Amino acid sequence: MAEPRVPGGDTTRLELPCGETLDPHDIDLGMREYSCTCGERHAVVTDVHPPSRFVPESLVSILRETVETADDFDEFGTPHIMGIVMEEFPDDVVVHDAAEDGAVGYTLLWVTDFRARRVHVIIVELLVELMEHAVSHAEDDTTTSEFEQQMREFDVEAFVDQYRDMRDFSDEFDTPV
């Protein structure tokens, strides 16, 4: 049964993958993880977080040049990245559309069953897969071979650790690399 709306009252609670609920107003733009009442910390991503939160700007530029989007977003960005994550882990990610809520500062919110570092690793792995797929369609076999060799030598875990150190995720004032 629908609950009546009270003006100014709590109208939305987001059910998390762990089964607990969250008031989307409790999320601020600098937040990377949410400490849940279930005892775990869940990664938090909003549409205002730039893709460079996860990979260098130079790679973001390449992705924006090469990935065509067929949606309301002008260019490849965080909503597309999180869409890929949701496709791979549909039971571990929830999304909240806050387009009608001017009090939160974001339009889309994703909360995962994973911690922020794990989401970072997943995103890098999925972007590498996306790039591998794109390169596999290249007509130049040398480019494909070189890329595959580079990816065999690429250590996602080490990259994420180094990138997170460079970005200094200890506060909300980190800057793109």
N, C-alpha and C positions, 0 to 999 in steps of 0.2 A: 504494500500500500504506500502510495506517495505521501511524503511528509509535507505539511504546509510550509511555505516560505515565509519567514519573518523578515521584514525589511531590516537590512544591516546584520542579519543573523548569519550563521554558518550554513551555507547552501551546498558546499561541495567538500567531500572527503574523498581522497584518492586511495583506493585499496591497493596496497603494495603486494609484490609477489610473495612475501612472507605471510600475508594474511592480515597484517596490521593496517591501520589507516593513517593518513597524513593530511593535514590541512595545507593545501598548496600555498597559503599565505605565510607559512613557516619557512619557506624556501627563499633565501636571498640570493642575489645575482653572483656573489662571490663564493657561494657554497659549492663544494666538490663532493661532499659526502653528507649523508643524513644519519645521525645516530638514532636508531630505531628503538622502540620499546621492546622489540623482540630480542634485543641484545646485540644485533649485528649493525654494521654500517653499510648503507646502500649508496652507490654512486648516484650523483645528481648531475644532470646535463640539461641546459636550457637552450633554446634557439638563439639566444644572444651570445652564448659561448661560441667563439669563432673556431673553425676547423683547426686553426693553428694551436689550439689547446692540445691537440694530439699529434700533429705533424708540422714540420717547418713550413713557413709561408711559401717557400719556393715550390714545394710539392702541392700545396693548396692551389697555387697559381696554375700549375700544370693540370691538375684535376679540373679546375674551372674552365680551362681552355679546351679540354678533351671530352669531358662528360656533358652530354646534352641532357637537360632536364625537361620534363614534360609536365610541369605543375605550376603552381602559383609563385614559386620562388624564382627570382631572377637568375640565380647561379647556383652551382653545386655548393652545398654548405652543410652545416651541422644537422639540419633536419634529414638530409639525404643519408648522411653517415649513420644517424640513429635509426633510420629506416632499414638500412642494411643490417644493423645489429638486431633490430626487432625481427627481421626476417629469419635470422639464424637462431635467435633465442626468444621465440614468441612468449614463452611462459615465464621468462626472467626479466622482462621489461614492461613497465606500464607507462602510458603516456597520458598527459593531461592537457587539454586544449583550454588555454586561458585567454583566448582572443577577446572575450567579452568582459574580462576582469582587468580593469585598468589599475588595480591596486598592487599587482605583483611585479610588473616590470618586464615580463616575458610573455610570449604568446604560447610557446610549447614547452612542456616540462617532461623529462623522462627520468624515471627512478628505476634502478635495476636491482636485482638480487645480488649483484656483485659489488665489490668494493671498487673505488675509483681507479686504482692501479690496474686491476683485472680488466675493467672496461677499456682502459687505455690500450692494453695488450691486444684485446679482442679487436678493437678498431684498427690498430696498425696491421694486424694479421688480415683482416677483411679488406683493407685498402691495398695491401700487397696482392691479395687474390684478384682484386679488381684490375690492378695494373697488369698482372700476369695474363689475365683474360684479354685485355686490350692488346698487349704485345703479341699474344698468340695469333692475332688477326693481321699482324704486320706482314707485308709482302717481303720484307728483307729478313732472310734467315739469320744473318749475322747479328742484327739487332736483337732478335729473339734469343739467340744463343747467349749473347753477352748479358742480357737481362736475366736469363735463367741462371747463369753462373753467379752473377751478383746476388741474386736472391738466395742461392744455396749458401753463400757466405754471410748473409745478413742475419744477425742475431736479434730477433724482435725484443726479447727480454732485456738485453743489454742496451738496445736503442731506447726503450721506454725508460729504463733507469737513468740513462744519461740525459735524455730529453727532460724528464721530470726534474732532475737536478738543475739543469740549465734554466728551466722555467720557474723554479722556486715556488712550488705549490703550497708553501707554508702560509701564504696569505692570499687575499683576493687581488693583489696588485701585480701579479705575474705579467710578463710581456711576451709577445711572440718572438720566436727565434727566426 
